């Protein structure tokens, strides 16, 4: 999967200790176990899916957060520290399902977006994933 990303973006990520732009590991649900967010490209390269795998005491819980058309070459996921995140000031907030204007999370989450461009940050709240568009 490393070669699914642009070489320049891979080098930048590697300098920060991330060997693959399509995978982020952290404890997203606060249970003390490692979880994974990953971008899965389609076989033909014409689309991708965003998936989270939560590690639990009884096994794994796989969550599909959506599928889109387009290339994965400029996409990334990365760990977002616990904290407060607000919608970007680049344009007005428009409410929609699963989208928040602000999230305050005691747990880690993850960024998902295009390198050097737009990004959403996702956090698990209870049993539901919510996101904030933080960069444009």
Phi and psi restraints in degrees (value plus and minus 20) as a CYANA .aco file:
   2 UNK   PHI     -79.6   -39.6
   2 UNK   PSI     -53.9   -13.9
   3 UNK   PHI    -100.5   -60.5
   3 UNK   PSI     -22.1    17.9
   4 UNK   PHI     -94.1   -54.1
   4 UNK   PSI     -35.7     4.3
   5 UNK   PHI    -122.3   -82.3
   5 UNK   PSI     134.4   174.4
   6 UNK   PHI     -79.6   -39.6
   6 UNK   PSI     123.1   163.1
   7 UNK   PHI     -79.0   -39.0
   7 UNK   PSI     -62.9   -22.9
   8 UNK   PHI     -81.3   -41.3
   8 UNK   PSI     -62.4   -22.4
   9 UNK   PHI     -87.0   -47.0
   9 UNK   PSI     -56.6   -16.6
  10 UNK   PHI     -84.4   -44.4
  10 UNK   PSI     -62.6   -22.6
  11 UNK   PHI     -81.8   -41.8
  11 UNK   PSI     -64.2   -24.2
  12 UNK   PHI     -80.5   -40.5
  12 UNK   PSI     -65.7   -25.7
  13 UNK   PHI     -84.3   -44.3
  13 UNK   PSI     -61.3   -21.3
  14 UNK   PHI     -82.4   -42.4
  14 UNK   PSI     -56.6   -16.6
  15 UNK   PHI     -82.4   -42.4
  15 UNK   PSI     -46.8    -6.8
  16 UNK   PHI    -115.7   -75.7
  16 UNK   PSI     -15.6    24.4
  17 UNK   PHI      72.1   112.1
  17 UNK   PSI     -11.0    29.0
  18 UNK   PHI    -122.1   -82.1
  18 UNK   PSI      96.0   136.0
  19 UNK   PHI    -102.3   -62.3
  19 UNK   PSI     -35.5     4.5
  20 UNK   PHI    -166.2  -126.2
  20 UNK   PSI     103.9   143.9
  21 UNK   PHI     -89.3   -49.3
  21 UNK   PSI     -35.9     4.1
  22 UNK   PHI    -112.7   -72.7
  22 UNK   PSI     -17.7    22.3
  23 UNK   PHI    -155.4  -115.4
  23 UNK   PSI     113.9   153.9
  24 UNK   PHI    -150.6  -110.6
  24 UNK   PSI     113.1   153.1
  25 UNK   PHI    -136.8   -96.8
  25 UNK   PSI     110.5   150.5
  26 UNK   PHI    -187.4  -147.4
  26 UNK   PSI     159.8   199.8
  27 UNK   PHI    -118.5   -78.5
  27 UNK   PSI      67.5   107.5
  28 UNK   PHI     -93.9   -53.9
  28 UNK   PSI     -45.5    -5.5
  29 UNK   PHI    -126.5   -86.5
  29 UNK   PSI     -19.0    21.0
  30 UNK   PHI      53.8    93.8
  30 UNK   PSI      -0.9    39.1
  31 UNK   PHI    -114.1   -74.1
  31 UNK   PSI     -15.3    24.7
  32 UNK   PHI      64.8   104.8
  32 UNK   PSI     -17.7    22.3
  33 UNK   PHI    -130.7   -90.7
  33 UNK   PSI     130.6   170.6
  34 UNK   PHI     -91.7   -51.7
  34 UNK   PSI     115.9   155.9
  35 UNK   PHI    -140.9  -100.9
  35 UNK   PSI     144.2   184.2
  36 UNK   PHI    -154.7  -114.7
  36 UNK   PSI     114.3   154.3
  37 UNK   PHI    -129.6   -89.6
  37 UNK   PSI     114.5   154.5
  38 UNK   PHI    -167.3  -127.3
  38 UNK   PSI     131.8   171.8
  39 UNK   PHI    -121.7   -81.7
  39 UNK   PSI     102.1   142.1
  40 UNK   PHI    -128.9   -88.9
  40 UNK   PSI      91.9   131.9
  41 UNK   PHI     -94.4   -54.4
  41 UNK   PSI     129.3   169.3
  42 UNK   PHI     -90.1   -50.1
  42 UNK   PSI     140.3   180.3
  43 UNK   PHI     -78.1   -38.1
  43 UNK   PSI     -57.2   -17.2
  44 UNK   PHI    -106.7   -66.7
  44 UNK   PSI     -22.8    17.2
  45 UNK   PHI      56.2    96.2
  45 UNK   PSI     -12.2    27.8
  46 UNK   PHI    -112.6   -72.6
  46 UNK   PSI     -18.1    21.9
  47 UNK   PHI    -186.2  -146.2
  47 UNK   PSI    -196.9  -156.9
  48 UNK   PHI    -179.8  -139.8
  48 UNK   PSI     146.1   186.1
  49 UNK   PHI    -153.3  -113.3
  49 UNK   PSI     121.9   161.9
  50 UNK   PHI    -122.0   -82.0
  50 UNK   PSI     101.9   141.9
  51 UNK   PHI    -149.7  -109.7
  51 UNK   PSI     124.0   164.0
  52 UNK   PHI    -142.2  -102.2
  52 UNK   PSI     115.2   155.2
  53 UNK   PHI    -135.9   -95.9
  53 UNK   PSI      93.3   133.3
  54 UNK   PHI    -115.5   -75.5
  54 UNK   PSI     109.0   149.0
  55 UNK   PHI    -109.6   -69.6
  55 UNK   PSI     104.9   144.9
  56 UNK   PHI    -146.8  -106.8
  56 UNK   PSI     154.1   194.1
  57 UNK   PHI     -86.6   -46.6
  57 UNK   PSI     -44.3    -4.3
  58 UNK   PHI    -121.1   -81.1
  58 UNK   PSI     -11.0    29.0
  59 UNK   PHI     109.7   149.7
  59 UNK   PSI    -165.9  -125.9
  60 UNK   PHI    -135.7   -95.7
  60 UNK   PSI     126.9   166.9
  61 UNK   PHI    -138.5   -98.5
  61 UNK   PSI      91.9   131.9
  62 UNK   PHI    -116.4   -76.4
  62 UNK   PSI     106.7   146.7
  63 UNK   PHI    -139.1   -99.1
  63 UNK   PSI     107.5   147.5
  64 UNK   PHI    -114.1   -74.1
  64 UNK   PSI      96.8   136.8
  65 UNK   PHI    -118.6   -78.6
  65 UNK   PSI     -19.4    20.6
  66 UNK   PHI     122.2   162.2
  66 UNK   PSI     142.2   182.2
  67 UNK   PHI    -152.5  -112.5
  67 UNK   PSI     124.7   164.7
  68 UNK   PHI    -159.3  -119.3
  68 UNK   PSI     140.2   180.2
  69 UNK   PHI    -112.0   -72.0
  69 UNK   PSI     132.9   172.9
  70 UNK   PHI     102.1   142.1
  70 UNK   PSI     154.0   194.0
  71 UNK   PHI    -104.0   -64.0
  71 UNK   PSI     130.5   170.5
  72 UNK   PHI    -112.8   -72.8
  72 UNK   PSI     -22.0    18.0
  73 UNK   PHI     -74.7   -34.7
  73 UNK   PSI     -53.2   -13.2
  74 UNK   PHI    -128.7   -88.7
  74 UNK   PSI     -12.3    27.7
  75 UNK   PHI    -108.6   -68.6
  75 UNK   PSI     137.9   177.9
  76 UNK   PHI    -173.0  -133.0
  76 UNK   PSI     139.4   179.4
  77 UNK   PHI    -145.8  -105.8
  77 UNK   PSI     127.1   167.1
  78 UNK   PHI    -174.3  -134.3
  78 UNK   PSI     133.1   173.1
  79 UNK   PHI     -88.0   -48.0
  79 UNK   PSI     115.7   155.7
  80 UNK   PHI    -130.9   -90.9
  80 UNK   PSI     104.2   144.2
  81 UNK   PHI     -84.3   -44.3
  81 UNK   PSI     136.3   176.3
  82 UNK   PHI     -75.4   -35.4
  82 UNK   PSI     127.8   167.8
  83 UNK   PHI     134.1   174.1
  83 UNK   PSI    -181.3  -141.3
  84 UNK   PHI    -126.4   -86.4
  84 UNK   PSI     111.9   151.9
  85 UNK   PHI    -150.9  -110.9
  85 UNK   PSI     113.9   153.9
  86 UNK   PHI    -141.5  -101.5
  86 UNK   PSI     131.4   171.4
  87 UNK   PHI     -77.7   -37.7
  87 UNK   PSI     121.6   161.6
  88 UNK   PHI     -77.4   -37.4
  88 UNK   PSI     128.4   168.4
  89 UNK   PHI    -105.9   -65.9
  89 UNK   PSI     -17.7    22.3
  90 UNK   PHI     -87.2   -47.2
  90 UNK   PSI     -44.7    -4.7
  91 UNK   PHI    -179.8  -139.8
  91 UNK   PSI     141.7   181.7
  92 UNK   PHI     -84.8   -44.8
  92 UNK   PSI     127.3   167.3
  93 UNK   PHI     -93.4   -53.4
  93 UNK   PSI     114.9   154.9
  94 UNK   PHI    -145.7  -105.7
  94 UNK   PSI      91.8   131.8
  95 UNK   PHI     -81.1   -41.1
  95 UNK   PSI     120.3   160.3
  96 UNK   PHI    -173.5  -133.5
  96 UNK   PSI     145.5   185.5
  97 UNK   PHI     -76.3   -36.3
  97 UNK   PSI     107.5   147.5
  98 UNK   PHI      62.3   102.3
  98 UNK   PSI     -24.0    16.0
  99 UNK   PHI    -127.5   -87.5
  99 UNK   PSI     115.2   155.2
 100 UNK   PHI    -139.5   -99.5
 100 UNK   PSI     135.3   175.3
 101 UNK   PHI    -100.9   -60.9
 101 UNK   PSI     -48.7    -8.7
 102 UNK   PHI    -171.4  -131.4
 102 UNK   PSI     122.9   162.9
 103 UNK   PHI    -151.6  -111.6
 103 UNK   PSI     113.6   153.6
 104 UNK   PHI    -135.3   -95.3
 104 UNK   PSI      95.3   135.3
 105 UNK   PHI    -143.3  -103.3
 105 UNK   PSI     114.7   154.7
 106 UNK   PHI    -102.2   -62.2
 106 UNK   PSI     -28.2    11.8
 107 UNK   PHI    -134.3   -94.3
 107 UNK   PSI     142.1   182.1
 108 UNK   PHI     -88.3   -48.3
 108 UNK   PSI     135.6   175.6
 109 UNK   PHI    -154.3  -114.3
 109 UNK   PSI    -175.1  -135.1
 110 UNK   PHI    -169.7  -129.7
 110 UNK   PSI     127.9   167.9
 111 UNK   PHI    -106.2   -66.2
 111 UNK   PSI     125.2   165.2
 112 UNK   PHI    -160.8  -120.8
 112 UNK   PSI     105.3   145.3
 113 UNK   PHI     157.1   197.1
 113 UNK   PSI    -182.9  -142.9
 114 UNK   PHI    -118.0   -78.0
 114 UNK   PSI     115.9   155.9
 115 UNK   PHI     -76.3   -36.3
 115 UNK   PSI     114.3   154.3
 116 UNK   PHI      36.6    76.6
 116 UNK   PSI      13.3    53.3
 117 UNK   PHI    -171.3  -131.3
 117 UNK   PSI    -153.5  -113.5
 118 UNK   PHI     -95.8   -55.8
 118 UNK   PSI     131.5   171.5
 119 UNK   PHI    -174.0  -134.0
 119 UNK   PSI     121.5   161.5
 120 UNK   PHI    -128.8   -88.8
 120 UNK   PSI     133.0   173.0
 121 UNK   PHI    -138.3   -98.3
 121 UNK   PSI     110.4   150.4
 122 UNK   PHI    -128.4   -88.4
 122 UNK   PSI     118.8   158.8
 123 UNK   PHI    -157.6  -117.6
 123 UNK   PSI     126.0   166.0
 124 UNK   PHI    -108.1   -68.1
 124 UNK   PSI     101.9   141.9
 125 UNK   PHI    -138.0   -98.0
 125 UNK   PSI      85.4   125.4
 126 UNK   PHI      47.5    87.5
 126 UNK   PSI    -140.0  -100.0
 127 UNK   PHI    -124.4   -84.4
 127 UNK   PSI     -12.8    27.2
 128 UNK   PHI    -139.0   -99.0
 128 UNK   PSI     116.7   156.7
 129 UNK   PHI    -105.6   -65.6
 129 UNK   PSI     112.6   152.6
 130 UNK   PHI    -146.6  -106.6
 130 UNK   PSI     134.7   174.7
 131 UNK   PHI    -159.5  -119.5
 131 UNK   PSI     137.6   177.6
 132 UNK   PHI    -149.5  -109.5
 132 UNK   PSI     113.8   153.8
 133 UNK   PHI    -103.5   -63.5
 133 UNK   PSI      86.1   126.1
 134 UNK   PHI    -121.8   -81.8
 134 UNK   PSI     -37.6     2.4
 135 UNK   PHI    -162.0  -122.0
 135 UNK   PSI     124.6   164.6
